[in-house]
């Protein structure tokens, strides 16, 4: 068997993302992320230029497909926002996300009337936003 050419190779799939399969939720690799400060620190000038060139090639390919520039937020695993972010993604992917429109309306109404009394009607929504989901916690 011949060695695969550059075009035959599969991309490295160690970066994380998420997918909902039916009602189950699983984290899956979908992105390749390189922290710029790490790249500058560990790559030679030639490697750095190649990395930038590869990124530009992918961005141009997306544009040719009619897609917009890929913009992402990266939350590192040692940040306190990491697991809450995963819980929010899981809730969205499984259809259990809180009703933000209802919460936004309640906050706007309370602000408009200068009264927090109506917020009591939305206590469950607010509590759901602030309560961690134990099923999503790492083991």
C-alpha positions as CSV (number, residue, x, y, z in Angstrom):
1,X,0.0,0.0,0.0
2,X,1.3,3.5,-0.9
3,X,1.8,6.2,1.7
4,X,-1.2,8.6,1.6
5,X,-0.7,11.9,-0.2
6,X,-1.2,15.2,1.6
7,X,-4.8,15.3,0.1
8,X,-5.6,11.8,1.3
9,X,-4.8,12.5,5.0
10,X,-7.6,13.1,7.5
11,X,-7.4,16.2,9.7
12,X,-6.3,15.8,13.3
13,X,-9.5,15.4,15.4
14,X,-8.3,16.0,18.9
15,X,-10.0,19.4,19.5
16,X,-13.4,19.4,21.2
17,X,-16.9,20.3,20.1
18,X,-20.4,18.8,20.6
19,X,-23.1,16.9,18.8
20,X,-26.5,15.7,19.9
21,X,-27.3,12.2,18.7
22,X,-31.0,11.8,19.2
23,X,-31.5,13.0,22.7
24,X,-28.0,12.0,23.8
25,X,-25.3,14.6,24.0
26,X,-21.6,13.9,23.2
27,X,-18.5,16.0,23.0
28,X,-16.8,15.4,19.7
29,X,-13.8,16.8,17.8
30,X,-14.7,19.4,15.2
31,X,-12.1,22.2,15.4
32,X,-8.3,22.5,15.4
33,X,-7.2,25.3,17.7
34,X,-3.7,26.6,18.1
35,X,-3.1,29.3,20.7
36,X,-1.1,32.0,19.0
37,X,1.3,32.6,21.9
38,X,2.1,28.9,21.9
39,X,2.6,28.9,18.1
40,X,4.9,31.9,18.3
41,X,6.8,30.2,21.1
42,X,7.2,26.7,19.6
43,X,7.2,27.2,15.8
44,X,10.1,28.3,13.6
45,X,9.5,31.3,11.3
46,X,9.0,28.9,8.4
47,X,6.4,26.8,10.4
48,X,4.6,30.0,11.6
49,X,4.4,31.2,8.0
50,X,3.1,27.8,6.8
51,X,0.5,27.7,9.6
52,X,-0.8,31.2,8.6
53,X,-0.8,30.1,4.9
54,X,-2.8,27.0,5.7
55,X,-5.3,29.1,7.7
56,X,-5.6,31.6,4.8
57,X,-6.2,28.7,2.4
58,X,-9.0,27.3,4.5
59,X,-10.6,30.8,4.9
60,X,-10.5,31.3,1.2
61,X,-12.1,27.9,0.6
62,X,-14.9,28.8,3.0
63,X,-15.4,32.1,1.1
64,X,-15.6,30.2,-2.3
65,X,-18.3,27.9,-0.8
66,X,-20.3,31.0,0.2
67,X,-19.6,30.6,3.9
68,X,-18.7,33.5,6.2
69,X,-15.4,33.9,8.0
70,X,-15.4,31.3,10.8
71,X,-15.4,33.2,14.1
72,X,-15.2,31.3,17.4
73,X,-14.9,31.7,21.1
74,X,-12.4,29.5,22.8
75,X,-12.8,28.6,26.5
76,X,-9.7,26.9,27.9
77,X,-10.3,23.8,30.1
78,X,-8.7,25.4,33.1
79,X,-11.0,28.4,33.1
80,X,-14.0,28.5,35.5
81,X,-16.3,29.1,32.5
82,X,-15.3,25.8,30.8
83,X,-17.9,23.4,32.2
84,X,-20.7,26.0,32.4
85,X,-20.1,26.7,28.7
86,X,-20.3,23.0,27.9
87,X,-23.6,22.8,29.9
88,X,-25.0,25.7,27.9
89,X,-24.0,24.0,24.6
90,X,-25.5,20.7,25.8
91,X,-28.8,22.4,26.8
92,X,-29.0,24.0,23.4
93,X,-28.1,20.8,21.5
94,X,-30.6,18.7,23.5
95,X,-33.4,21.3,23.4
96,X,-33.4,21.9,27.2
97,X,-32.0,25.5,27.0
98,X,-33.7,28.0,29.3
99,X,-36.2,30.4,27.7
100,X,-34.0,33.5,27.3
101,X,-36.7,35.4,25.5
102,X,-39.0,35.0,28.5
103,X,-36.2,36.0,30.9
104,X,-35.3,39.0,28.7
105,X,-38.9,40.1,28.7
106,X,-39.1,39.8,32.5
107,X,-36.0,41.9,33.0
108,X,-37.1,44.5,30.5
109,X,-40.6,44.6,32.1
110,X,-39.1,45.0,35.6
111,X,-36.8,47.8,34.3
112,X,-39.7,49.5,32.6
113,X,-42.0,49.4,35.6
114,X,-39.1,50.0,38.1
115,X,-40.4,47.0,39.9
116,X,-38.9,43.6,40.5
117,X,-42.2,42.0,41.6
118,X,-42.9,40.5,38.2
119,X,-39.5,38.7,38.4
120,X,-41.1,36.2,40.8
121,X,-43.1,34.9,37.8
122,X,-39.8,34.0,36.1
123,X,-38.0,32.6,39.2
124,X,-37.8,29.1,37.7
125,X,-36.1,30.4,34.5
126,X,-33.7,32.5,36.5
127,X,-32.9,29.5,38.8
128,X,-32.3,27.2,35.8
129,X,-29.8,29.7,34.4
130,X,-27.9,29.8,37.7
131,X,-28.1,26.1,38.8
132,X,-25.4,23.7,37.5
133,X,-26.6,20.5,35.9
134,X,-25.0,17.7,37.9
135,X,-25.4,15.2,35.0
136,X,-23.0,17.4,32.9
137,X,-20.3,17.6,35.5
138,X,-17.0,15.8,34.8
139,X,-16.5,12.5,36.7
